[in-house]
Amino acid sequence: MGTAAKPEKSNGRRRAILDLAPLELGCLQALWPLGEASVRQVHAALQPVRPRAYTTILTILDRLARKGYVERRKRGRAWVYRPLLSAEQARADAVEQVVLHFFGGSREALLRHLRGETVRAASNAAPEVVHEAPPRREPQPPAAQKRRSVAPPEPPMDTTLL
């Protein structure tokens, strides 16, 4: 009864950490300090900041297992989850993705951005010229409105026969 089952291997390959949905990342952030935890423990850790139903957290943890971010095994009647990458690894992966996709692979460009310095485009193209707005037109008087023929109102219906 108290024997631990073998961990289940994930079916999927781990994708980019920035591709995770906010609640998926929240579950990982709750799991990292715990090391290994049941759904109930992750649910309790998330309650103060992200109150969600127990079944929602169960679904998210199962999804993380399929994506290869956590490993799960059966302990008694409960599933226990363990992260397959550390918070440090996740942070490093996220920064690498930001550098690659937003700064053309240049860590120096990221540092300049963080220091508030101007980051020039890789092509060193001239800055865009801001053109003046066209002069404002004076409002024109509304066109003469055509008179519509209006049908006379129908006489009230006699309700005594109904």
Phi and psi restraints in degrees (value plus and minus 20) as a CYANA .aco file:
   2 GLY   PHI    -110.9   -70.9
   2 GLY   PSI     -11.4    28.6
   3 THR   PHI     -98.5   -58.5
   3 THR   PSI     123.8   163.8
   4 ALA   PHI    -108.7   -68.7
   4 ALA   PSI     116.1   156.1
   5 ALA   PHI    -100.5   -60.5
   5 ALA   PSI     142.2   182.2
   6 LYS   PHI     -86.3   -46.3
   6 LYS   PSI     126.6   166.6
   7 PRO   PHI     -85.6   -45.6
   7 PRO   PSI     125.6   165.6
   8 GLU   PHI    -103.3   -63.3
   8 GLU   PSI     115.3   155.3
   9 LYS   PHI    -102.1   -62.1
   9 LYS   PSI     127.8   167.8
  10 SER   PHI     -96.9   -56.9
  10 SER   PSI     132.2   172.2
  11 ASN   PHI    -106.1   -66.1
  11 ASN   PSI     -41.8    -1.8
  12 GLY   PHI    -128.4   -88.4
  12 GLY   PSI     147.8   187.8
  13 ARG   PHI    -116.2   -76.2
  13 ARG   PSI     120.9   160.9
  14 ARG   PHI     -85.6   -45.6
  14 ARG   PSI     113.4   153.4
  15 ARG   PHI    -120.4   -80.4
  15 ARG   PSI    -191.6  -151.6
  16 ALA   PHI     -85.1   -45.1
  16 ALA   PSI     117.3   157.3
  17 ILE   PHI     -81.4   -41.4
  17 ILE   PSI     -51.9   -11.9
  18 LEU   PHI     -93.4   -53.4
  18 LEU   PSI     -29.8    10.2
  19 ASP   PHI    -101.3   -61.3
  19 ASP   PSI     -28.8    11.2
  20 LEU   PHI     -90.2   -50.2
  20 LEU   PSI     124.5   164.5
  21 ALA   PHI     -90.2   -50.2
  21 ALA   PSI     135.8   175.8
  22 PRO   PHI     -74.6   -34.6
  22 PRO   PSI     -60.1   -20.1
  23 LEU   PHI     -91.4   -51.4
  23 LEU   PSI     -53.1   -13.1
  24 GLU   PHI     -83.0   -43.0
  24 GLU   PSI     -65.5   -25.5
  25 LEU   PHI     -84.9   -44.9
  25 LEU   PSI     -58.2   -18.2
  26 GLY   PHI     -81.4   -41.4
  26 GLY   PSI     -59.9   -19.9
  27 CYS   PHI     -85.1   -45.1
  27 CYS   PSI     -61.6   -21.6
  28 LEU   PHI     -82.8   -42.8
  28 LEU   PSI     -62.0   -22.0
  29 GLN   PHI     -84.6   -44.6
  29 GLN   PSI     -51.8   -11.8
  30 ALA   PHI     -94.9   -54.9
  30 ALA   PSI     -51.5   -11.5
  31 LEU   PHI     -99.1   -59.1
  31 LEU   PSI     -53.8   -13.8
  32 TRP   PHI     -75.5   -35.5
  32 TRP   PSI     -72.0   -32.0
  33 PRO   PHI     -88.7   -48.7
  33 PRO   PSI     -44.0    -4.0
  34 LEU   PHI    -100.1   -60.1
  34 LEU   PSI     -45.1    -5.1
  35 GLY   PHI      60.1   100.1
  35 GLY   PSI     -81.3   -41.3
  36 GLU   PHI    -163.5  -123.5
  36 GLU   PSI     114.9   154.9
  37 ALA   PHI    -176.0  -136.0
  37 ALA   PSI     135.4   175.4
  38 SER   PHI    -102.4   -62.4
  38 SER   PSI     149.2   189.2
  39 VAL   PHI     -78.8   -38.8
  39 VAL   PSI     -61.5   -21.5
  40 ARG   PHI     -79.8   -39.8
  40 ARG   PSI     -61.6   -21.6
  41 GLN   PHI     -88.4   -48.4
  41 GLN   PSI     -61.4   -21.4
  42 VAL   PHI     -85.8   -45.8
  42 VAL   PSI     -62.5   -22.5
  43 HIS   PHI     -77.8   -37.8
  43 HIS   PSI     -66.2   -26.2
  44 ALA   PHI     -84.4   -44.4
  44 ALA   PSI     -58.2   -18.2
  45 ALA   PHI     -87.5   -47.5
  45 ALA   PSI     -52.0   -12.0
  46 LEU   PHI    -104.5   -64.5
  46 LEU   PSI     -40.9    -0.9
  47 GLN   PHI     -71.2   -31.2
  47 GLN   PSI     -66.0   -26.0
  48 PRO   PHI     -84.8   -44.8
  48 PRO   PSI     -51.3   -11.3
  49 VAL   PHI    -126.7   -86.7
  49 VAL   PSI     -49.7    -9.7
  50 ARG   PHI    -160.9  -120.9
  50 ARG   PSI      53.6    93.6
  51 PRO   PHI     -83.5   -43.5
  51 PRO   PSI     100.5   140.5
  52 ARG   PHI    -160.4  -120.4
  52 ARG   PSI     142.9   182.9
  53 ALA   PHI     -89.1   -49.1
  53 ALA   PSI     129.9   169.9
  54 TYR   PHI     -74.3   -34.3
  54 TYR   PSI     -64.2   -24.2
  55 THR   PHI     -86.4   -46.4
  55 THR   PSI     -50.0   -10.0
  56 THR   PHI     -85.4   -45.4
  56 THR   PSI     -64.7   -24.7
  57 ILE   PHI     -85.3   -45.3
  57 ILE   PSI     -59.6   -19.6
  58 LEU   PHI     -78.8   -38.8
  58 LEU   PSI     -66.3   -26.3
  59 THR   PHI     -81.4   -41.4
  59 THR   PSI     -64.1   -24.1
  60 ILE   PHI     -85.3   -45.3
  60 ILE   PSI     -63.4   -23.4
  61 LEU   PHI     -84.6   -44.6
  61 LEU   PSI     -59.1   -19.1
  62 ASP   PHI     -83.5   -43.5
  62 ASP   PSI     -59.9   -19.9
  63 ARG   PHI     -83.8   -43.8
  63 ARG   PSI     -61.5   -21.5
  64 LEU   PHI     -83.5   -43.5
  64 LEU   PSI     -54.6   -14.6
  65 ALA   PHI     -87.1   -47.1
  65 ALA   PSI     -63.1   -23.1
  66 ARG   PHI     -83.2   -43.2
  66 ARG   PSI     -55.1   -15.1
  67 LYS   PHI     -99.9   -59.9
  67 LYS   PSI     -30.3     9.7
  68 GLY   PHI      71.7   111.7
  68 GLY   PSI      -5.1    34.9
  69 TYR   PHI    -110.5   -70.5
  69 TYR   PSI     -46.9    -6.9
  70 VAL   PHI    -154.1  -114.1
  70 VAL   PSI     139.5   179.5
  71 GLU   PHI    -133.9   -93.9
  71 GLU   PSI     123.6   163.6
  72 ARG   PHI    -148.1  -108.1
  72 ARG   PSI     128.0   168.0
  73 ARG   PHI    -165.0  -125.0
  73 ARG   PSI     138.5   178.5
  74 LYS   PHI    -108.7   -68.7
  74 LYS   PSI     108.3   148.3
  75 ARG   PHI    -144.0  -104.0
  75 ARG   PSI      85.2   125.2
  76 GLY   PHI      46.1    86.1
  76 GLY   PSI    -143.0  -103.0
  77 ARG   PHI    -118.5   -78.5
  77 ARG   PSI     -25.0    15.0
  78 ALA   PHI    -125.9   -85.9
  78 ALA   PSI     130.3   170.3
  79 TRP   PHI    -105.8   -65.8
  79 TRP   PSI     120.2   160.2
  80 VAL   PHI    -139.8   -99.8
  80 VAL   PSI     114.8   154.8
  81 TYR   PHI    -134.2   -94.2
  81 TYR   PSI     124.1   164.1
  82 ARG   PHI    -156.3  -116.3
  82 ARG   PSI     111.0   151.0
  83 PRO   PHI     -87.8   -47.8
  83 PRO   PSI     123.5   163.5
  84 LEU   PHI    -116.9   -76.9
  84 LEU   PSI     -23.9    16.1
  85 LEU   PHI    -158.8  -118.8
  85 LEU   PSI     128.5   168.5
  86 SER   PHI    -101.3   -61.3
  86 SER   PSI     147.5   187.5
  87 ALA   PHI     -81.5   -41.5
  87 ALA   PSI     -57.4   -17.4
  88 GLU   PHI     -83.7   -43.7
  88 GLU   PSI     -63.8   -23.8
  89 GLN   PHI     -82.7   -42.7
  89 GLN   PSI     -62.5   -22.5
  90 ALA   PHI     -83.3   -43.3
  90 ALA   PSI     -63.0   -23.0
  91 ARG   PHI     -82.8   -42.8
  91 ARG   PSI     -65.1   -25.1
  92 ALA   PHI     -82.8   -42.8
  92 ALA   PSI     -62.7   -22.7
  93 ASP   PHI     -82.0   -42.0
  93 ASP   PSI     -62.8   -22.8
  94 ALA   PHI     -84.1   -44.1
  94 ALA   PSI     -63.4   -23.4
  95 VAL   PHI     -84.2   -44.2
  95 VAL   PSI     -61.7   -21.7
  96 GLU   PHI     -80.8   -40.8
  96 GLU   PSI     -60.4   -20.4
  97 GLN   PHI     -84.9   -44.9
  97 GLN   PSI     -61.2   -21.2
  98 VAL   PHI     -83.9   -43.9
  98 VAL   PSI     -65.2   -25.2
  99 VAL   PHI     -80.1   -40.1
  99 VAL   PSI     -66.7   -26.7
 100 LEU   PHI     -85.0   -45.0
 100 LEU   PSI     -67.5   -27.5
 101 HIS   PHI    -108.9   -68.9
 101 HIS   PSI     -43.8    -3.8
 102 PHE   PHI    -130.2   -90.2
 102 PHE   PSI     -38.8     1.2
 103 PHE   PHI    -148.0  -108.0
 103 PHE   PSI       2.3    42.3
 104 GLY   PHI      38.7    78.7
 104 GLY   PSI       6.8    46.8
 105 GLY   PHI      64.6   104.6
 105 GLY   PSI     -17.7    22.3
 106 SER   PHI    -115.6   -75.6
 106 SER   PSI      91.2   131.2
 107 ARG   PHI     -88.1   -48.1
 107 ARG   PSI     -50.9   -10.9
 108 GLU   PHI     -83.3   -43.3
 108 GLU   PSI     -59.1   -19.1
 109 ALA   PHI     -84.5   -44.5
 109 ALA   PSI     -59.2   -19.2
 110 LEU   PHI     -82.5   -42.5
 110 LEU   PSI     -64.7   -24.7
 111 LEU   PHI     -81.8   -41.8
 111 LEU   PSI     -61.8   -21.8
 112 ARG   PHI     -81.7   -41.7
 112 ARG   PSI     -61.1   -21.1
 113 HIS   PHI     -82.5   -42.5
 113 HIS   PSI     -64.9   -24.9
 114 LEU   PHI     -85.6   -45.6
 114 LEU   PSI     -49.5    -9.5
 115 ARG   PHI    -102.5   -62.5
 115 ARG   PSI     -24.7    15.3
 116 GLY   PHI      65.8   105.8
 116 GLY   PSI      -8.9    31.1
 117 GLU   PHI    -101.3   -61.3
 117 GLU   PSI     136.7   176.7
 118 THR   PHI     -91.4   -51.4
 118 THR   PSI     113.0   153.0
 119 VAL   PHI    -123.3   -83.3
 119 VAL   PSI      97.4   137.4
 120 ARG   PHI    -105.1   -65.1
 120 ARG   PSI     130.6   170.6
 121 ALA   PHI     -84.6   -44.6
 121 ALA   PSI     133.4   173.4
 122 ALA   PHI     -80.7   -40.7
 122 ALA   PSI     -49.1    -9.1
 123 SER   PHI    -100.7   -60.7
 123 SER   PSI     -26.4    13.6
 124 ASN   PHI      33.4    73.4
 124 ASN   PSI      15.0    55.0
 125 ALA   PHI     -86.9   -46.9
 125 ALA   PSI     132.7   172.7
 126 ALA   PHI     -85.0   -45.0
 126 ALA   PSI     126.7   166.7
 127 PRO   PHI     -81.4   -41.4
 127 PRO   PSI     131.7   171.7
 128 GLU   PHI     -84.1   -44.1
 128 GLU   PSI     122.2   162.2
 129 VAL   PHI    -108.4   -68.4
 129 VAL   PSI     110.7   150.7
 130 VAL   PHI    -111.7   -71.7
 130 VAL   PSI      99.3   139.3
 131 HIS   PHI    -109.1   -69.1
 131 HIS   PSI     130.1   170.1
 132 GLU   PHI     -90.2   -50.2
 132 GLU   PSI     130.7   170.7
 133 ALA   PHI     -90.1   -50.1
 133 ALA   PSI     128.0   168.0
 134 PRO   PHI     -83.5   -43.5
 134 PRO   PSI     134.1   174.1
 135 PRO   PHI     -78.8   -38.8
 135 PRO   PSI     127.1   167.1
 136 ARG   PHI     -97.8   -57.8
 136 ARG   PSI     115.0   155.0
 137 ARG   PHI    -103.8   -63.8
 137 ARG   PSI     129.1   169.1
 138 GLU   PHI     -96.3   -56.3
 138 GLU   PSI     120.3   160.3
 139 PRO   PHI     -83.1   -43.1
 139 PRO   PSI     117.8   157.8
 140 GLN   PHI    -111.8   -71.8
 140 GLN   PSI     125.4   165.4
 141 PRO   PHI     -84.6   -44.6
 141 PRO   PSI     125.4   165.4
 142 PRO   PHI     -82.6   -42.6
 142 PRO   PSI     127.6   167.6
 143 ALA   PHI     -85.5   -45.5
 143 ALA   PSI     132.3   172.3
 144 ALA   PHI     -79.3   -39.3
 144 ALA   PSI     110.6   150.6
 145 GLN   PHI    -104.5   -64.5
 145 GLN   PSI     116.5   156.5
 146 LYS   PHI     -98.6   -58.6
 146 LYS   PSI     124.0   164.0
 147 ARG   PHI    -102.7   -62.7
 147 ARG   PSI     110.9   150.9
 148 ARG   PHI    -114.6   -74.6
 148 ARG   PSI     123.5   163.5
 149 SER   PHI    -100.1   -60.1
 149 SER   PSI     112.7   152.7
 150 VAL   PHI    -132.3   -92.3
 150 VAL   PSI     109.3   149.3
 151 ALA   PHI     -89.5   -49.5
 151 ALA   PSI     124.4   164.4
 152 PRO   PHI     -85.6   -45.6
 152 PRO   PSI     129.1   169.1
 153 PRO   PHI     -85.4   -45.4
 153 PRO   PSI     127.5   167.5
 154 GLU   PHI     -94.2   -54.2
 154 GLU   PSI     128.9   168.9
 155 PRO   PHI     -87.8   -47.8
 155 PRO   PSI     131.6   171.6
 156 PRO   PHI     -81.1   -41.1
 156 PRO   PSI     127.5   167.5
 157 MET   PHI     -98.7   -58.7
 157 MET   PSI     120.4   160.4
 158 ASP   PHI    -101.5   -61.5
 158 ASP   PSI      93.5   133.5
 159 THR   PHI    -113.6   -73.6
 159 THR   PSI     -20.4    19.6
 160 THR   PHI     -91.4   -51.4
 160 THR   PSI     -43.5    -3.5
 161 LEU   PHI    -106.0   -66.0
 161 LEU   PSI     -32.3     7.7
